Amino acid sequence: MTLISRRSFLGTAGATFALAGCDLSFRGNGVNSRAAQQIDGRVDKTRDFLFRNFPGTQDLANRSAGVLFIPLVTEAGFGIGGAYGRGALRINGATVDYYSSTRATIGLQIGAQQYAHALFFTTPEALNGFRTASGWAVGADVRYATPAQGASMGKESTELDPVIALIFGQQGLIAGATLAGVKYSRIIP
């Protein structure tokens, strides 16, 4: 087990809160093309990793109306915690929008972790609801899949779920990752 120093923890927590407060990569009337290219590059690598390691997810993505990939979420907490990440919504393999994900927590917690996640919108209605919301929060209509299920997600297991969330690539000292309380906001160029 790796121990994290107090200085590293405070630095990570401070960076998480600073990032959650503002996203400086997108400014003014246009997308900072370098930031957009960086997000798209990370999304490509995350998608490729997901499809290679969990083959059933590629079929799920092909059947979905859209997929939101958040390649890197950094979460830290010491009583009060927060998480921040950003990614891209892809429809038919093409990026159509960029989103940030933020989360604030309070309670018994200590540590830091990073993970990636993907939201598969299996119906056009679910995708439309996500895209037209001013800020979309994970709710009861989301079904969580484990990475182990990602290798064998068949049509019969996903037909009735409008949104399927898959969390993968966890690293860090906080036990488990969840999307409860995560709010997604479009980064408007």
C-alpha positions as CSV (number, residue, x, y, z in Angstrom):
1,M,0.0,0.0,0.0
2,T,1.4,3.4,-1.0
3,L,1.1,6.2,1.5
4,I,0.5,9.7,0.3
5,S,2.4,12.6,2.0
6,R,0.5,15.4,3.6
7,R,2.1,17.9,1.1
8,S,1.1,15.7,-1.9
9,F,-2.4,15.3,-0.6
10,L,-2.9,19.0,0.1
11,G,-1.5,19.9,-3.3
12,T,-3.8,17.4,-5.0
13,A,-6.8,18.6,-3.0
14,G,-6.0,22.3,-3.7
15,A,-5.6,21.6,-7.5
16,T,-8.9,19.7,-7.5
17,F,-10.8,22.6,-5.9
18,A,-9.1,25.1,-8.1
19,L,-10.0,23.2,-11.2
20,A,-13.6,22.6,-10.0
21,G,-14.0,26.3,-9.6
22,C,-13.2,27.3,-13.1
23,D,-12.2,25.9,-16.4
24,L,-9.6,28.2,-18.0
25,S,-9.1,26.2,-21.2
26,F,-12.2,27.6,-22.8
27,R,-12.5,31.3,-23.0
28,G,-14.5,34.0,-24.8
29,N,-16.3,33.3,-28.0
30,G,-14.2,30.5,-29.3
31,V,-12.8,27.1,-28.2
32,N,-9.1,27.2,-27.4
33,S,-8.2,24.8,-30.2
34,R,-5.2,23.5,-28.3
35,A,-7.4,22.6,-25.3
36,A,-10.0,21.0,-27.6
37,Q,-7.3,18.9,-29.3
38,Q,-5.9,17.9,-25.9
39,I,-9.4,16.7,-24.7
40,D,-10.1,14.9,-28.0
41,G,-6.7,13.2,-27.9
42,R,-7.4,12.0,-24.3
43,V,-10.9,10.9,-25.3
44,D,-9.5,8.9,-28.2
45,K,-7.0,7.1,-25.9
46,T,-9.6,6.4,-23.3
47,R,-12.1,5.1,-25.9
48,D,-9.4,2.8,-27.4
49,F,-8.4,1.5,-23.9
50,L,-12.1,0.9,-23.1
51,F,-12.9,-1.0,-26.3
52,R,-9.6,-3.0,-26.2
53,N,-10.0,-4.1,-22.5
54,F,-13.8,-4.4,-22.4
55,P,-14.9,-5.6,-25.8
56,G,-18.6,-5.5,-25.1
57,T,-18.4,-1.7,-24.7
58,Q,-17.7,-1.2,-28.4
59,D,-21.0,-2.9,-29.3
60,L,-22.7,-0.9,-26.6
61,A,-21.3,2.3,-28.0
62,N,-22.3,1.4,-31.6
63,R,-25.9,0.8,-30.4
64,S,-26.0,4.0,-28.3
65,A,-27.3,7.4,-29.5
66,G,-24.1,9.0,-28.0
67,V,-21.3,8.4,-25.5
68,L,-19.8,10.9,-23.1
69,F,-16.1,10.1,-22.3
70,I,-14.5,11.7,-19.3
71,P,-10.9,10.5,-19.6
72,L,-9.6,11.7,-16.2
73,V,-11.4,12.7,-13.1
74,T,-9.4,13.8,-10.1
75,E,-11.0,13.4,-6.8
76,A,-9.7,14.4,-3.4
77,G,-11.2,14.7,0.1
78,F,-10.4,15.4,3.7
79,G,-13.8,15.8,5.3
80,I,-14.8,18.1,2.4
81,G,-14.0,16.8,-1.0
82,G,-14.4,17.5,-4.7
83,A,-13.9,16.0,-8.1
84,Y,-13.3,17.5,-11.5
85,G,-12.9,16.2,-15.0
86,R,-13.7,17.2,-18.6
87,G,-14.4,15.3,-21.7
88,A,-16.3,15.1,-25.0
89,L,-19.7,13.9,-26.1
90,R,-19.4,11.7,-29.2
91,I,-22.2,10.9,-31.6
92,N,-21.4,8.5,-34.4
93,G,-17.8,8.7,-33.3
94,A,-17.5,12.5,-33.8
95,T,-17.2,15.1,-31.0
96,V,-20.2,17.3,-30.8
97,D,-19.8,19.0,-27.4
98,Y,-17.3,19.3,-24.6
99,Y,-18.4,18.8,-21.0
100,S,-17.0,19.2,-17.5
101,S,-18.0,17.0,-14.6
102,T,-17.9,18.4,-11.0
103,R,-18.7,17.0,-7.7
104,A,-18.6,18.3,-4.1
105,T,-18.8,16.0,-1.1
106,I,-18.8,16.3,2.7
107,G,-18.5,13.6,5.2
108,L,-16.1,10.9,6.4
109,Q,-13.5,10.8,3.7
110,I,-9.8,11.1,3.3
111,G,-7.6,10.5,0.3
112,A,-7.3,11.1,-3.4
113,Q,-8.0,9.1,-6.6
114,Q,-8.2,9.4,-10.3
115,Y,-10.5,7.4,-12.7
116,A,-12.1,7.6,-16.1
117,H,-15.7,7.1,-16.9
118,A,-18.1,6.8,-19.8
119,L,-21.8,7.5,-20.0
120,F,-23.6,5.5,-22.8
121,F,-26.9,7.2,-23.8
122,T,-28.8,4.2,-25.2
123,T,-31.9,6.1,-26.3
124,P,-32.2,9.3,-28.4
125,E,-34.5,10.7,-25.6
126,A,-31.9,10.2,-22.9
127,L,-29.3,11.9,-25.1
128,N,-31.6,14.8,-25.9
129,G,-32.4,15.3,-22.3
130,F,-28.7,15.4,-21.4
131,R,-27.9,17.8,-24.2
132,T,-30.8,20.2,-23.6
133,A,-30.3,20.4,-19.8
134,S,-28.5,23.5,-18.4
135,G,-26.7,21.2,-16.0
136,W,-27.4,17.5,-15.9
137,A,-26.9,15.4,-12.7
138,V,-26.6,11.7,-12.4
139,G,-30.0,10.4,-11.3
140,A,-31.9,7.2,-10.7
141,D,-32.2,6.5,-14.4
142,V,-28.5,5.6,-14.6
143,R,-27.4,2.0,-14.4
144,Y,-23.9,1.3,-13.3
145,A,-21.9,-1.4,-15.0
146,T,-18.7,-2.8,-13.6
147,P,-15.6,-3.2,-15.8
148,A,-16.1,-6.9,-15.5
149,Q,-19.5,-6.5,-17.1
150,G,-18.0,-4.4,-19.8
151,A,-16.5,-7.5,-21.5
152,S,-19.9,-9.1,-21.9
153,M,-22.6,-6.3,-22.2
154,G,-25.2,-7.9,-24.4
155,K,-28.2,-6.2,-25.9
156,E,-30.6,-8.0,-23.5
157,S,-28.9,-6.6,-20.4
158,T,-29.0,-3.0,-21.7
159,E,-32.3,-2.6,-23.6
160,L,-34.2,-1.0,-20.7
161,D,-31.5,1.3,-19.4
162,P,-31.5,4.8,-20.9
163,V,-28.1,5.7,-19.5
164,I,-25.3,3.2,-18.6
165,A,-22.3,4.5,-16.6
166,L,-19.0,2.6,-16.6
167,I,-16.2,3.7,-14.2
168,F,-12.7,2.3,-14.9
169,G,-9.0,2.8,-14.5
170,Q,-9.2,3.7,-10.8
171,Q,-6.0,4.7,-9.1
172,G,-5.6,6.2,-5.6
173,L,-6.4,5.9,-2.0
174,I,-10.2,6.5,-1.8
175,A,-12.2,3.3,-1.7
176,G,-14.5,3.0,-4.7
177,A,-15.7,5.6,-7.1
178,T,-19.3,6.6,-7.8
179,L,-21.0,9.2,-10.0
180,A,-23.6,10.1,-7.4
181,G,-23.8,13.8,-7.1
182,V,-21.8,14.5,-10.3
183,K,-23.0,17.4,-12.3
184,Y,-22.2,17.7,-16.0
185,S,-22.1,21.1,-17.6
186,R,-21.5,21.9,-21.3
187,I,-18.4,24.0,-21.8
188,I,-19.7,26.5,-24.2
189,P,-17.2,27.7,-26.8
